[in-house]
Amino acid sequence: MPKTIVVALGGNAILQPGQRGTAAEQYENIAVTARQIARMVADGHRVVVTHGNGPQVGNILIQQEEGSAAVPPMPLDVCGAMSQGFIGYYLQQCLGRELVTLGLDVPVATIVTQVVVDVGDAAFQNPTKPVGPFYSEERARELVAAKGWRMKEDAGRGWRRVVPSPDPRGIVEAPVIRSVVASGAVVIASGGGGVPVAVGEGGHLLGVEAVIDKDLAAERLACEVGADVLIILTDVEKAAVNYRQPGETWLGELTLEQARAYQAQGHFQAGSMGPKVEAALRFVEGGGELAVITSLSRAMAALAGETGTRIRGAAAAGAAGWEAPVGEQGYRAARGR
């Protein structure tokens, strides 16, 4: 039965470890990724793609710094939007080519996506996400004085800016994304966790200097477009308990309760599998049918139930229709709609 699937691409789908990040390297990696996604479309599924942007937005920030003497640098939210545009463009080209090869006339569209955050989120009091280039201590102090940035020393390699990583509250463009998906198109949205925005006076949206976790944003996107399945693609086939320790065990089918218990025991680290598992759990707790964590090369097998870490909630196939989640309701209320 055809499903609406949100596919969250990990960084290795766009840039492999050890690569410089040239345009040719990233294009070829995305071409490989596109073949997997095109197969989902060929099977009749409605697909929304989201992706990371860490290396790409980092490089854009370095370009901003290096060119700042000649051209005014852009703020972090604008750089995030830039990365959504160029990664989306590559995905559109590669997916379009693969779909034609499969004999499918399916349009592909990128939607630059804003994600609402709460400026009262505790993350704004404790910025932890490093972004951009490394600086000398002297330059770091200059930037603190001139721009009010938070800077932290990074293991002897230099000083880096750190920004908040708040929880995503709502997808601004969710109604547009649902409409485009319903038209039969593949949609690329919420790249890099989306562009963080806050609701200001009069309901106007304001860009925020922050980075939203891409997996948590993928969950919010999946809920707000009414997806049946959230598949999070990473560099391992399954999540594990006791990862790289004695008693390492790879996890297959899990109930929501089992997954929450493993999480409470500290098996999923914040810097790696933690956000992916949390996103999967939120999705099924919010009414999603199935959340899957697996590797890019095993995506189709995982959808078929042959591999991957698969978490199901109480809501299964045939559940009641979609309702606007809390995040979007809050956004609409703030906008006076």
Secondary structure, 3 states (H helix, E strand, C coil): CCCEEEEEECHHHCCCCCCCCCHHHHHHHHHHHHHHHHHHHHCCCEEEEEECCHHHHHHHHHHHHHCCCCCCCCCHHHHHHHHHHHHHHHHHHHHHHHHHHCCCCCCEEEECCEEECCCCCHHHHCCCEEEEEEECHHHHHHHHHHHCCEEEECCCCCEEEEECCCCCCEECCHHHHHHHHHCCCEEEECHHHCEEEEECHHHCEEECCCCCCHHHHHHHHHHHCCCCEEEEEECCCCCEECCCCCCCEECCEEEHHHHHHHHHCCCCCCCCCHHHHHHHHHHHHCCCCEEEEEEHHHHHHHHCCCCCEEEECCCCCCCCCCCCCHHHHHHHHHCCC
